Amino acid sequence: MSTTIADVRVKVADYAVRRGNDIIATIGLGSCVAIALYDRETRTGGLAHILLPSMAMSRETSNPAKFPESIVPLMLTEMRALGMAPNAKVVAKIAGGASMFGQLVNGTGINVGERNILATKEALEKARVGLVAEDTGLDYGRSVYFHLADGRLEVRSLKKGDRVL
């Protein structure tokens, strides 16, 4: 895989929505999940780096990019503002949700990474966005590079190598 340089960098609890040929990246996904939304027809997409599975888990809820339930609808709204048709066929790809510290689980035995994955899938389903690919779970970190020119999501990991979704 060639070296990819991001046009836009998304940090933790952050997001970006663009149209065209930009590359949007986020690095250092552990238990966090990257959500990539894409409309192939207009090459409009968004990438979010969510931190927690729900607003109920945080005292501070003013940042919509922290949670899948709030960022998915916001990214879709911003994608429409950039010219995406209201009835566009938006698809999603997700990565992350690792169990970086397996012993740190809640009372249900489900770790934050798994909960982030489940909450992300629920938010996508609620928004009627089809999940077409994922690289989630397990015990290693990832970084992603989202290519708006063709919808490719490069997932990079020191432990498992690189793959393209």
DSSP file (Angstrom, degrees, kcal/mol; ACC not computed):
  #  RESIDUE AA STRUCTURE BP1 BP2  ACC     N-H-->O    O-->H-N    N-H-->O    O-->H-N    TCO  KAPPA ALPHA  PHI   PSI    X-CA   Y-CA   Z-CA
    1    1 A M              0   0    0      0, 0.0     3,-0.1     0, 0.0     2,-0.0   0.000 360.0 360.0 360.0 135.5    0.0    0.0    0.0
    2    2 A S        -     0   0    0      1,-0.1     2,-0.4     0, 0.0     0, 0.0  -0.278 360.0 -87.4 -74.3 163.3    1.3    3.4   -0.9
    3    3 A T        -     0   0    0      1,-0.0     2,-0.5    -2,-0.0    -1,-0.1  -0.572  46.0-155.2 -71.5 128.0    1.9    6.2    1.6
    4    4 A T        -     0   0    0     -2,-0.4     2,-0.5    -3,-0.1    -1,-0.0  -0.904   5.7-158.2-110.1 132.3   -1.3    8.1    2.0
    5    5 A I        -     0   0    0     -2,-0.5     2,-0.2   140,-0.0    18,-0.1  -0.942  19.3-130.5-110.8 126.7   -1.4   11.7    3.1
    6    6 A A        -     0   0    0     -2,-0.5    18,-0.2     1,-0.1     3,-0.1  -0.490  11.9-160.9 -76.8 141.3   -4.6   13.0    4.6
    7    7 A D  S    S+     0   0    0     16,-2.3     2,-0.4     1,-0.3    17,-0.2   0.780  88.1  27.8 -81.3 -32.9   -6.1   16.2    3.4
    8    8 A V  E    S-a   24   0A   0     15,-2.1    17,-2.8    -3,-0.0     2,-0.5  -0.997  72.9-153.7-133.7 132.6   -8.2   16.4    6.6
    9    9 A R  E     -a   25   0A   0     -2,-0.4     2,-0.5    15,-0.2    17,-0.2  -0.931   6.9-156.8-110.2 127.0   -7.3   14.9   10.0
   10   10 A V        -     0   0    0     15,-3.5    17,-0.5    -2,-0.5     2,-0.1  -0.887  11.5-158.1-102.6 127.2  -10.1   13.9   12.4
   11   11 A K    >   -     0   0    0     -2,-0.5     3,-0.9     1,-0.2    38,-0.3  -0.306  41.8 -58.5 -92.8-179.2   -9.2   13.7   16.1
   12   12 A V  T 3  S+     0   0    0      1,-0.3    -1,-0.2    -2,-0.1    38,-0.1  -0.383 127.1  10.3 -61.4 136.0  -11.0   11.8   18.9
   13   13 A A  T 3  S+     0   0    0     36,-2.1    52,-0.3    52,-0.3    53,-0.3   0.915 113.3 108.7  57.5  46.1  -14.6   12.9   19.3
   14   14 A D  E <   -E   49   0B   0     -3,-0.9    35,-2.3    35,-0.6     2,-0.3  -0.878  45.3-172.1-142.3 168.2  -14.3   14.8   16.0
   15   15 A Y  E     -E   48   0B   0     -2,-0.3     2,-0.3    33,-0.2    33,-0.2  -0.980   9.2-155.8-158.3 166.4  -15.6   14.5   12.5
   16   16 A A  E     -E   47   0B   0     31,-1.9    31,-2.5    -2,-0.3     2,-0.4  -0.986   2.4-161.9-147.7 144.0  -15.3   16.0    9.0
   17   17 A V  E     +E   46   0B   0     -2,-0.3     2,-0.3    29,-0.2    29,-0.2  -0.998  24.0 159.1-126.8 130.6  -17.7   16.0    6.0
   18   18 A R  E     -E   45   0B   0     27,-2.7    27,-2.7    -2,-0.4     2,-0.4  -0.904  28.8-141.9-144.1 168.9  -16.4   16.8    2.5
   19   19 A R  E     +E   44   0B   0     -2,-0.3     2,-0.5    25,-0.2    25,-0.2  -0.999  64.0  24.1-135.8 138.0  -17.1   16.3   -1.2
   20   20 A G  S    S-     0   0    0     23,-2.4    -2,-0.1    -2,-0.4    22,-0.0  -0.948 112.3 -25.7 122.0-130.3  -14.7   15.6   -4.0
   21   21 A N  S    S+     0   0    0     -2,-0.5   128,-0.3   127,-0.1    -1,-0.1   0.186  85.0 133.2-115.3  15.2  -11.3   13.9   -3.9
   22   22 A D        -     0   0    0    126,-0.1   126,-2.4   125,-0.1     2,-0.5  -0.171  49.0-137.2 -63.9 159.4  -10.2   14.6   -0.3
   23   23 A I  E     - B   0 147A   0    124,-0.2   -16,-2.3   125,-0.1   -15,-2.1  -0.991  16.8-163.4-116.6 122.7   -8.7   12.0    2.0
   24   24 A I  E     -aB   8 146A   0    122,-2.4   122,-3.4    -2,-0.5     2,-0.3  -0.918  14.3-176.2-108.0 129.9  -10.1   12.1    5.5
   25   25 A A  E     -aB   9 145A   0    -17,-2.8   -15,-3.5    -2,-0.5     2,-0.3  -0.890  19.3-173.6-127.8 154.8   -8.0   10.3    8.2
   26   26 A T  E     - B   0 144A   0    118,-2.1   118,-2.8    -2,-0.3     2,-0.3  -0.980  14.1-162.0-142.2 139.0   -8.1    9.4   11.8
   27   27 A I  E     +     0   0A   0    -17,-0.5   116,-0.2    -2,-0.3   -15,-0.0  -0.796  59.1  37.7-118.3 159.8   -5.4    7.7   13.8
   28   28 A G  E     +     0   0A   0     -2,-0.3     2,-0.6     1,-0.2   115,-0.2   0.842  60.9 173.7  76.8  35.6   -5.2    5.9   17.0
   29   29 A L  E     + B   0 142A   0    113,-3.1   113,-2.1    -3,-0.2    -1,-0.2  -0.663  12.9 148.3 -75.0 121.2   -8.5    4.0   17.1
   30   30 A G  S    S-     0   0    0     -2,-0.6    68,-2.8   111,-0.2    67,-0.4   0.431  83.3 -14.2-110.2-101.7   -8.5    1.7   20.1
   31   31 A S  S    S+     0   0    0     66,-0.3    85,-0.2    65,-0.1    86,-0.1   0.641 119.1  97.2 -77.8 -14.2  -11.9    1.1   21.6
   32   32 A C  S    S-     0   0    0     -4,-0.2    65,-2.8    65,-0.1     2,-0.4  -0.268  70.4-134.9 -68.0 161.4  -13.2    4.1   19.6
   33   33 A V  E     -FG  50  96B   0     17,-1.3    17,-2.5    63,-0.3     2,-0.5  -0.975   2.3-144.3-123.9 134.9  -15.0    3.5   16.3
   34   34 A A  E     -FG  49  95B   0     61,-3.2    61,-1.7    -2,-0.4     2,-0.5  -0.846  15.6-160.9 -92.5 130.5  -14.5    5.3   13.0
   35   35 A I  E     -FG  48  94B   0     13,-2.3    13,-2.1    -2,-0.5     2,-0.5  -0.963   5.2-169.9-115.0 117.4  -17.7    5.7   11.0
   36   36 A A  E     -FG  47  93B   0     57,-2.9    57,-2.0    -2,-0.5     2,-0.4  -0.941   1.6-170.8-109.1 121.1  -17.3    6.5    7.3
   37   37 A L  E     -FG  46  92B   0      9,-2.6     9,-2.0    -2,-0.5     2,-0.4  -0.902  11.7-177.6-109.3 139.9  -20.5    7.5    5.4
   38   38 A Y  E     -FG  45  91B   0     53,-2.4    53,-2.3    -2,-0.4     2,-0.5  -0.994  28.5-165.4-147.7 136.9  -20.4    7.7    1.6
   39   39 A D  E  >> -F   44   0B   0      5,-2.6     5,-1.4    -2,-0.4     4,-1.2  -0.956  13.0-165.2-115.5 107.9  -22.5    8.6   -1.4
   40   40 A R  T  45S+     0   0    0     -2,-0.5     3,-0.2    49,-0.5    -1,-0.1   0.861  82.1  61.6 -61.8 -39.0  -20.7    7.3   -4.5
   41   41 A E  T  45S+     0   0    0      1,-0.2    -1,-0.2    48,-0.2    43,-0.0   0.889 121.0  21.7 -59.8 -42.5  -22.8    9.4   -6.9
   42   42 A T  T  45S-     0   0    0     -3,-0.3   -22,-0.2     2,-0.1    -1,-0.2   0.428 100.3-125.0-104.5  -0.3  -21.7   12.7   -5.6
   43   43 A R  T  <5 +     0   0    0     -4,-1.2   -23,-2.4     1,-0.2     2,-0.4   0.899  60.1 149.8  52.8  43.2  -18.4   11.6   -3.9
   44   44 A T  E   < +EF  19  39B   0     -5,-1.4    -5,-2.6   -25,-0.2     2,-0.3  -0.892  15.0 153.5-106.2 134.6  -19.7   13.1   -0.7
   45   45 A G  E     -EF  18  38B   0    -27,-2.7   -27,-2.7    -2,-0.4     2,-0.3  -0.981  28.6-150.2-156.0 167.0  -18.7   11.5    2.6
   46   46 A G  E     -EF  17  37B   0     -9,-2.0    -9,-2.6    -2,-0.3     2,-0.4  -0.985   4.6-158.9-140.4 151.3  -18.0   12.0    6.3
   47   47 A L  E     -EF  16  36B   0    -31,-2.5   -31,-1.9    -2,-0.3     2,-0.3  -0.997  11.7-176.2-133.1 129.0  -15.7   10.4    8.8
   48   48 A A  E     -EF  15  35B   0    -13,-2.1   -13,-2.3    -2,-0.4     2,-0.6  -0.923  19.8-151.6-123.3 150.4  -16.3   10.5   12.6
   49   49 A H  E     -EF  14  34B   0    -35,-2.3   -36,-2.1    -2,-0.3   -35,-0.6  -0.861  25.9-163.0-119.2  90.4  -14.1    9.2   15.5
   50   50 A I  E     - F   0  33B   0    -17,-2.5   -17,-1.3    -2,-0.6    16,-0.2  -0.471  14.5-169.8 -83.1 150.8  -16.6    8.3   18.2
   51   51 A L        +     0   0    0     15,-1.6    16,-0.2     1,-0.2    -1,-0.1   0.796  64.3  28.1-105.9 -40.5  -15.6    7.9   21.8
   52   52 A L        -     0   0    0     14,-2.5    -1,-0.2     1,-0.1     3,-0.1  -0.909  67.9-125.6-131.3 153.5  -18.5    6.4   23.7
   53   53 A P  S    S+     0   0    0      0, 0.0     2,-0.3     0, 0.0    16,-0.3   0.760  87.8   7.1 -71.7 -24.9  -21.5    4.3   22.9
   54   54 A S    >   -     0   0    0      1,-0.1     3,-1.6    14,-0.1     4,-0.1  -0.998  64.6-116.8-156.5 158.4  -24.2    6.7   24.2
   55   55 A M  G >  S+     0   0    0     -2,-0.3     3,-1.7     1,-0.3    -1,-0.1   0.781 109.4  70.8 -63.3 -27.0  -24.8   10.1   25.7
   56   56 A A  G 3  S+     0   0    0      1,-0.3    -1,-0.3    -3,-0.0     5,-0.0   0.682  91.2  60.4 -65.1 -16.7  -26.0    8.4   28.9
   57   57 A M  G <  S+     0   0    0     -3,-1.6     2,-0.4     2,-0.0    -1,-0.3   0.400 100.9  62.1 -91.2   3.0  -22.3    7.4   29.5
   58   58 A S    <   -     0   0    0     -3,-1.7     3,-0.0     1,-0.1    -1,-0.0  -0.980  59.2-154.4-135.0 140.4  -21.0   11.0   29.7
   59   59 A R  S    S+     0   0    0     -2,-0.4     2,-0.7     1,-0.2    -1,-0.1   0.843  94.1  61.1 -72.7 -34.7  -21.6   14.0   31.8
   60   60 A E        +     0   0    0      1,-0.1    -1,-0.2     2,-0.0     3,-0.1  -0.846  57.3 156.0 -98.8 111.2  -20.5   16.2   28.9
   61   61 A T        +     0   0    0     -2,-0.7    -1,-0.1     1,-0.1     6,-0.1   0.235  42.0 100.5-119.5  12.2  -22.9   15.7   25.9
   62   62 A S        +     0   0    0      1,-0.1    -1,-0.1     2,-0.0    -2,-0.0   0.711  67.6  76.9 -74.9 -18.3  -22.5   18.9   24.0
   63   63 A N    >   -     0   0    0      1,-0.2     3,-1.6    -3,-0.1     4,-0.3  -0.815  63.0-166.9 -94.9 106.8  -20.1   17.4   21.4
   64   64 A P  G >  S+     0   0    0      0, 0.0     3,-1.1     0, 0.0     7,-0.4   0.737  81.3  69.9 -65.4 -21.5  -22.2   15.3   19.0
   65   65 A A  G 3  S+     0   0    0    -52,-0.3   -51,-0.3     1,-0.2   -52,-0.3   0.593  84.4  70.9 -74.1  -9.1  -19.0   13.7   17.6
   66   66 A K  G <  S+     0   0    0     -3,-1.6   -14,-2.5   -53,-0.3   -15,-1.6   0.759 100.7  45.9 -72.4 -24.8  -18.5   11.7   20.8
   67   67 A F    X>  -     0   0    0     -3,-1.1     4,-2.1    -4,-0.3     3,-0.6  -0.937  68.7-140.2-130.3 139.8  -21.5    9.4   20.2
   68   68 A P  H 3> S+     0   0    0      0, 0.0     4,-1.8     0, 0.0    -1,-0.1   0.868 101.4  62.9 -64.1 -35.3  -22.8    7.5   17.2
   69   69 A E  H 34 S+     0   0    0    -16,-0.3   -15,-0.1     1,-0.2    51,-0.0   0.787 115.4  30.5 -62.6 -28.0  -26.5    8.3   18.0
   70   70 A S  H <> S+     0   0    0     -3,-0.6     4,-1.2    -6,-0.3    -1,-0.2   0.758 117.8  52.0-101.4 -29.9  -25.8   12.1   17.5
   71   71 A I  H  X S+     0   0    0     -4,-2.1     4,-2.9    -7,-0.4     5,-0.2   0.853  99.7  60.7 -81.2 -32.4  -23.1   12.1   14.9
   72   72 A V  H  X S+     0   0    0     -4,-1.8     4,-2.1    -5,-0.2     5,-0.2   0.963 109.6  41.3 -60.8 -52.2  -24.6    9.9   12.2
   73   73 A P  H  > S+     0   0    0      0, 0.0     4,-2.1     0, 0.0    -1,-0.2   0.888 115.2  52.6 -62.7 -35.6  -27.7   12.1   11.7
   74   74 A L  H  X S+     0   0    0     -4,-1.2     4,-2.4     2,-0.2    -2,-0.2   0.923 108.8  48.5 -65.3 -44.0  -25.5   15.2   11.8
   75   75 A M  H  X S+     0   0    0     -4,-2.9     4,-2.5     1,-0.2    -1,-0.2   0.908 110.8  51.6 -63.2 -40.2  -23.1   13.9    9.2
   76   76 A L  H  X S+     0   0    0     -4,-2.1     4,-2.1    -5,-0.2    -1,-0.2   0.906 109.6  50.0 -62.3 -41.0  -26.0   13.0    6.9
   77   77 A T  H  X S+     0   0    0     -4,-2.1     4,-1.8     1,-0.2    -2,-0.2   0.924 112.9  46.0 -61.7 -45.2  -27.5   16.5    7.3
   78   78 A E  H  X S+     0   0    0     -4,-2.4     4,-1.1     2,-0.2    -2,-0.2   0.852 109.3  54.9 -68.9 -33.9  -24.1   18.1    6.4
   79   79 A M  H  <>S+     0   0    0     -4,-2.5     5,-1.8     1,-0.2     3,-0.4   0.908 108.2  49.3 -64.1 -40.5  -23.7   15.7    3.4
   80   80 A R  H ><5S+     0   0    0     -4,-2.1     3,-1.7     1,-0.2    -2,-0.2   0.884 106.1  56.8 -63.6 -38.1  -27.0   16.9    2.1
   81   81 A A  H 3<5S+     0   0    0     -4,-1.8    -1,-0.2     1,-0.3    -2,-0.2   0.766 101.7  57.4 -64.9 -24.6  -25.9   20.5    2.5
   82   82 A L  T 3<5S-     0   0    0     -4,-1.1    -1,-0.3    -3,-0.4    -2,-0.2   0.380 134.7 -84.2 -87.7   4.2  -22.9   19.7    0.3
   83   83 A G  T < 5S+     0   0    0     -3,-1.7     2,-0.2     1,-0.3    -3,-0.2   0.474  78.0 145.9 112.1   2.6  -25.2   18.6   -2.5
   84   84 A M      < -     0   0    0     -5,-1.8    -1,-0.3    -6,-0.1    -2,-0.0  -0.531  56.2-107.2 -71.0 138.6  -26.0   15.0   -1.8
   85   85 A A    >   -     0   0    0     -2,-0.2     3,-1.9     1,-0.1    -1,-0.1  -0.350  21.3-121.9 -64.9 144.4  -29.6   14.1   -2.9
   86   86 A P  T 3  S+     0   0    0      0, 0.0    -1,-0.1     0, 0.0    -6,-0.1   0.808 114.4  42.6 -57.4 -30.2  -32.1   13.6   -0.1
   87   87 A N  T 3  S+     0   0    0      2,-0.1    -2,-0.1     0, 0.0    -3,-0.0   0.093  85.9 143.8-104.1  22.8  -32.8   10.1   -1.3
   88   88 A A    <   -     0   0    0     -3,-1.9     2,-1.3     1,-0.1    -4,-0.0  -0.206  59.5-114.5 -61.6 151.8  -29.1    9.2   -2.0
   89   89 A K        -     0   0    0     40,-0.0   -49,-0.5     2,-0.0     2,-0.3  -0.712  41.6-173.1 -90.1  88.5  -28.0    5.6   -1.3
   90   90 A V        -     0   0    0     -2,-1.3    40,-1.0    38,-0.2     2,-0.3  -0.653   1.7-168.1 -85.2 136.6  -25.5    6.3    1.5
   91   91 A V  E     -Gh  38 130B   0    -53,-2.3   -53,-2.4    -2,-0.3     2,-0.3  -0.855   6.8-142.5-121.4 161.0  -23.4    3.4    2.7
   92   92 A A  E     -Gh  37 131B   0     38,-2.9    40,-2.8    -2,-0.3    41,-0.9  -0.920  12.1-172.2-125.8 149.6  -21.2    3.0    5.8
   93   93 A K  E     -Gh  36 133B   0    -57,-2.0   -57,-2.9    -2,-0.3     2,-0.3  -0.988  15.3-167.1-131.9 141.5  -17.9    1.4    6.7
   94   94 A I  E     +Gh  35 134B   0     39,-1.8    41,-1.8    -2,-0.3     2,-0.3  -0.938   9.3 179.2-131.8 154.4  -16.7    1.1   10.2
   95   95 A A  E     +Gh  34 135B   0    -61,-1.7   -61,-3.2    -2,-0.3     2,-0.3  -0.989  44.6  35.8-148.9 152.2  -13.4    0.3   11.9
   96   96 A G  E     +Gh  33 136B   0     39,-2.0    41,-1.9    -2,-0.3   -63,-0.3  -0.801  35.5 136.5 110.9-150.4  -12.1    0.1   15.5
   97   97 A G        +     0   0    0    -65,-2.8   -66,-0.3   -67,-0.4    20,-0.1   0.822  40.9 169.7  72.7  32.0  -13.9   -1.0   18.6
   98   98 A A        -     0   0    0    -68,-2.8     2,-1.1   -66,-0.4    15,-0.3  -0.311  42.9-123.9 -74.6 158.0  -11.0   -3.0   19.9
   99   99 A S        +     0   0    0     39,-3.3     3,-0.5     1,-0.2    -1,-0.1  -0.783  40.2 167.3 -98.2  86.2  -10.8   -4.5   23.4
  100  100 A M  S    S+     0   0    0     -2,-1.1     2,-0.3     1,-0.3    -1,-0.2   0.797  76.0  28.1 -74.3 -29.1   -7.5   -2.9   24.3
  101  101 A F  S >  S-     0   0    0     -3,-0.2     3,-2.7     3,-0.2    -1,-0.3  -0.715  73.2-172.5-134.4  81.0   -7.8   -3.7   28.0
  102  102 A G  T 3  S+     0   0    0     -3,-0.5    -1,-0.1    -2,-0.3    -2,-0.1   0.713  80.6  60.2 -50.5 -30.3   -9.8   -6.9   28.2
  103  103 A Q  T 3  S+     0   0    0      1,-0.2     2,-1.3    -4,-0.1    -1,-0.3   0.668  86.3  82.4 -76.5 -14.5  -10.1   -6.8   32.0
  104  104 A L    <   +     0   0    0     -3,-2.7     8,-0.5     5,-0.0     2,-0.3  -0.673  62.9 137.2 -93.6  84.9  -11.9   -3.4   31.9
  105  105 A V  B     -I  111   0C   0     -2,-1.3     6,-0.2     6,-0.2     2,-0.0  -0.859  50.1-115.3-124.5 160.5  -15.4   -4.4   31.3
  106  106 A N    >   -     0   0    0      4,-1.3     3,-2.0    -2,-0.3    -1,-0.1  -0.168  50.2 -78.4 -83.8-173.8  -18.7   -3.3   32.7
  107  107 A G  T 3  S+     0   0    0      1,-0.3    -1,-0.1     2,-0.1    -2,-0.0   0.699 129.0  58.7 -60.3 -21.4  -21.1   -5.5   34.7
  108  108 A T  T 3  S-     0   0    0      2,-0.2    -1,-0.3     1,-0.0     3,-0.1   0.588 111.5-117.4 -84.4  -9.8  -22.4   -7.2   31.6
  109  109 A G  S <  S+     0   0    0     -3,-2.0     2,-0.5     1,-0.3    -2,-0.1   0.502  77.2 124.2  85.3   3.2  -19.0   -8.4   30.6
  110  110 A I        -     0   0    0      4,-0.0    -4,-1.3     3,-0.0    -1,-0.3  -0.867  54.9-138.3-100.7 126.4  -19.1   -6.3   27.4
  111  111 A N  B  >  -I  105   0C   0     -2,-0.5     4,-2.3    -6,-0.2     5,-0.2  -0.269  25.9-102.5 -80.2 169.8  -16.2   -3.9   26.9
  112  112 A V  H  > S+     0   0    0     -8,-0.5     4,-2.7     1,-0.2     5,-0.2   0.870 119.5  56.6 -60.7 -39.4  -16.4   -0.3   25.7
  113  113 A G  H  > S+     0   0    0    -15,-0.3     4,-2.1     2,-0.2    -1,-0.2   0.939 109.5  44.7 -58.3 -48.5  -15.1   -1.3   22.2
  114  114 A E  H  > S+     0   0    0      1,-0.2     4,-2.5     2,-0.2    -1,-0.2   0.900 113.2  51.1 -62.3 -41.0  -17.9   -3.9   21.7
  115  115 A R  H  X S+     0   0    0     -4,-2.3     4,-2.6     1,-0.2    -1,-0.2   0.882 108.4  52.3 -65.0 -37.6  -20.5   -1.4   23.1
  116  116 A N  H  X S+     0   0    0     -4,-2.7     4,-2.2     2,-0.2    -2,-0.2   0.911 110.1  48.9 -63.2 -41.9  -19.2    1.2   20.6
  117  117 A I  H  X S+     0   0    0     -4,-2.1     4,-2.4     2,-0.2    -2,-0.2   0.949 113.5  45.8 -61.9 -50.0  -19.6   -1.2   17.7
  118  118 A L  H  X S+     0   0    0     -4,-2.5     4,-2.2     1,-0.2    -2,-0.2   0.913 113.9  48.4 -61.2 -44.4  -23.1   -2.2   18.7
  119  119 A A  H  X S+     0   0    0     -4,-2.6     4,-2.3     2,-0.2    -1,-0.2   0.867 110.6  52.0 -65.6 -36.1  -24.2    1.4   19.3
  120  120 A T  H  X S+     0   0    0     -4,-2.2     4,-2.3     2,-0.2    -2,-0.2   0.928 109.6  48.6 -65.4 -45.0  -22.7    2.4   15.9
  121  121 A K  H  X S+     0   0    0     -4,-2.4     4,-2.4     1,-0.2    -2,-0.2   0.888 111.4  50.7 -62.7 -38.6  -24.6   -0.3   14.1
  122  122 A E  H  X S+     0   0    0     -4,-2.2     4,-2.6     2,-0.2    -1,-0.2   0.913 110.1  49.4 -64.3 -43.0  -27.8    0.7   15.9
  123  123 A A  H  X S+     0   0    0     -4,-2.3     4,-1.7     2,-0.2    -2,-0.2   0.894 112.1  48.5 -64.1 -39.9  -27.3    4.4   14.9
  124  124 A L  H  <>S+     0   0    0     -4,-2.3     5,-2.8     2,-0.2     4,-0.4   0.918 112.1  48.7 -65.6 -43.4  -26.7    3.3   11.3
  125  125 A E  H ><5S+     0   0    0     -4,-2.4     3,-1.3     1,-0.2    -2,-0.2   0.924 109.9  51.5 -62.1 -44.6  -29.8    1.1   11.2
  126  126 A K  H 3<5S+     0   0    0     -4,-2.6    -1,-0.2     1,-0.3    -2,-0.2   0.866 112.3  46.5 -60.2 -36.7  -31.9    3.9   12.7
  127  127 A A  T 3<5S-     0   0    0     -4,-1.7    -1,-0.3    -5,-0.2    -2,-0.2   0.448 114.1-120.5 -84.2  -0.6  -30.7    6.3   10.0
  128  128 A R  T < 5 +     0   0    0     -3,-1.3     2,-0.5    -4,-0.4    -3,-0.2   0.891  62.5 146.6  59.7  43.4  -31.3    3.6    7.3
  129  129 A V      < -     0   0    0     -5,-2.8     2,-0.3    -6,-0.1    -1,-0.2  -0.950  46.5-128.7-109.9 123.9  -27.7    3.5    6.3
  130  130 A G  E     -h   91   0B   0    -40,-1.0   -38,-2.9    -2,-0.5     2,-0.7  -0.524  10.3-136.6 -75.8 133.7  -26.5    0.2    5.1
  131  131 A L  E     +h   92   0B   0     -2,-0.3   -38,-0.2   -40,-0.2     3,-0.1  -0.816  28.8 171.1 -88.3 115.7  -23.2   -1.2    6.6
  132  132 A V  E     +     0   0B   0    -40,-2.8     2,-0.3    -2,-0.7   -39,-0.2   0.622  60.1   8.0-103.9 -15.9  -21.2   -2.6    3.7
  133  133 A A  E     +h   93   0B   0    -41,-0.9   -39,-1.8     2,-0.0     2,-0.3  -0.978  58.1 179.4-162.8 150.2  -17.9   -3.3    5.4
  134  134 A E  E     -h   94   0B   0     -2,-0.3     2,-0.3   -41,-0.2   -39,-0.2  -0.995  21.1-168.5-153.4 152.2  -16.2   -3.4    8.8
  135  135 A D  E     +h   95   0B   0    -41,-1.8   -39,-2.0    -2,-0.3     2,-0.3  -0.811  46.5 145.0-135.7  90.9  -12.9   -4.1   10.5
  136  136 A T  E     +h   96   0B   0     -2,-0.3   -39,-0.2   -41,-0.2   -38,-0.1  -0.814  30.3  14.1-133.3 164.4  -13.8   -4.2   14.2
  137  137 A G    >   +     0   0    0    -41,-1.9     3,-0.6    -2,-0.3   -41,-0.1  -0.323  64.5 101.0  78.2-153.5  -13.2   -5.8   17.5
  138  138 A L  T 3  S-     0   0    0      1,-0.2   -39,-3.3   -40,-0.2    -1,-0.1  -0.217  87.1 -69.4  60.8-152.8  -10.2   -8.0   18.5
  139  139 A D  T 3  S+     0   0    0    -41,-0.2     2,-0.3   -39,-0.1    -1,-0.2  -0.048  93.5  86.8-130.7  33.4   -7.3   -6.5   20.5
  140  140 A Y    <   -     0   0    0     -3,-0.6   -42,-0.1  -110,-0.1     2,-0.1  -0.967  66.6-114.4-138.3 153.3   -5.4   -4.1   18.3
  141  141 A G        -     0   0    0     -2,-0.3    18,-0.3   -41,-0.1     2,-0.3  -0.328  29.6-165.6 -80.2 163.7   -5.4   -0.5   17.3
  142  142 A R  E     -B   29   0A   0   -113,-2.1  -113,-3.1    15,-0.1     2,-0.3  -0.954  15.5-154.5-144.5 159.6   -6.1    0.9   13.9
  143  143 A S  E     - C   0 156A   0     13,-2.0    13,-3.2    -2,-0.3     2,-0.4  -0.969  20.0-152.5-130.2 149.8   -5.9    4.1   11.8
  144  144 A V  E     -BC  26 155A   0   -118,-2.8  -118,-2.1    -2,-0.3     2,-0.4  -0.950  13.8-164.1-130.4 148.7   -8.1    4.8    8.8
  145  145 A Y  E     -BC  25 154A   0      9,-2.1     9,-3.0    -2,-0.4     2,-0.6  -0.980  14.2-157.5-129.3 115.1   -7.8    6.8    5.6
  146  146 A F  E     -BC  24 153A   0   -122,-3.4  -122,-2.4    -2,-0.4     2,-0.7  -0.855   3.3-156.0-103.1 115.3  -11.1    7.5    3.8
  147  147 A H  E >>  -B   23   0A   0      5,-2.9     4,-2.3    -2,-0.6     3,-0.8  -0.805   7.3-169.8 -94.9 108.6  -10.8    8.2    0.1
  148  148 A L  T 34 S+     0   0    0   -126,-2.4  -128,-0.2    -2,-0.7    -1,-0.2   0.722  79.0  73.2 -71.9 -20.5  -13.7   10.2   -1.2
  149  149 A A  T 34 S-     0   0    0   -127,-0.4    -1,-0.2  -128,-0.3  -128,-0.1   0.863 125.6  -0.7 -60.9 -34.9  -12.7    9.8   -4.8
  150  150 A D  T <4 S-     0   0    0     -3,-0.8    -2,-0.2     2,-0.1    -1,-0.2   0.393  98.0-107.4-138.4   1.4  -13.8    6.1   -4.7
  151  151 A G     <  +     0   0    0     -4,-2.3    -3,-0.2     1,-0.3     2,-0.1   0.523  62.4 155.1  83.8   4.7  -15.1    5.3   -1.2
  152  152 A R        -     0   0    0     -5,-0.5    -5,-2.9    -6,-0.1     2,-0.5  -0.401  30.0-158.0 -66.6 139.8  -12.1    3.2   -0.2
  153  153 A L  E     -C  146   0A   0     -7,-0.2    12,-2.8    -2,-0.1     2,-0.5  -0.939   6.1-157.0-119.9 106.7  -11.4    3.0    3.5
  154  154 A E  E     -CD 145 164A   0     -9,-3.0    -9,-2.1    -2,-0.5     2,-0.5  -0.717   7.1-162.8 -81.4 126.9   -7.8    2.0    4.2
  155  155 A V  E     -CD 144 163A   0      8,-3.3     8,-2.5    -2,-0.5     2,-0.4  -0.960   7.5-168.5-112.8 122.2   -7.4    0.4    7.6
  156  156 A R  E     +CD 143 162A   0    -13,-3.2   -13,-2.0    -2,-0.5     2,-0.3  -0.902  10.8 170.2-115.7 139.7   -3.9    0.3    8.9
  157  157 A S  E  >  - D   0 161A   0      4,-1.0     4,-1.8    -2,-0.4   -15,-0.1  -0.984  31.8-147.9-147.5 133.8   -2.6   -1.6   11.9
  158  158 A L  T  4 S+     0   0    0     -2,-0.3    -1,-0.1     1,-0.2     4,-0.1   0.872 104.5  44.0 -65.1 -35.8    0.9   -2.3   13.2
  159  159 A K  T  4 S+     0   0    0    -18,-0.3    -1,-0.2     1,-0.1   -17,-0.1   0.870 129.0  21.9 -78.8 -38.4   -0.2   -5.7   14.5
  160  160 A K  T  4 S-     0   0    0      1,-0.3    -2,-0.2     3,-0.0    -1,-0.1   0.385 100.2-128.3-115.0   1.8   -2.4   -6.9   11.6
  161  161 A G  E  <  -D  157   0A   0     -4,-1.8    -4,-1.0     2,-0.0    -1,-0.3  -0.419  43.9 -42.8  83.8-162.7   -1.1   -5.0    8.6
  162  162 A D  E     +D  156   0A   0     -6,-0.2     2,-0.3    -2,-0.1    -6,-0.2  -0.799  50.3 174.7-111.1 147.2   -3.2   -3.0    6.2
  163  163 A R  E     -D  155   0A   0     -8,-2.5    -8,-3.3    -2,-0.3     2,-0.5  -0.979  22.9-133.1-144.4 160.7   -6.4   -3.8    4.5
  164  164 A V  E      D  154   0A   0     -2,-0.3   -10,-0.2   -10,-0.2   -12,-0.0  -0.959 360.0 360.0-117.5 127.9   -8.9   -2.0    2.2
  165  165 A L              0   0    0    -12,-2.8   -11,-0.1    -2,-0.5    -1,-0.1   0.367 360.0 360.0-105.3 360.0  -12.6   -1.9    2.8
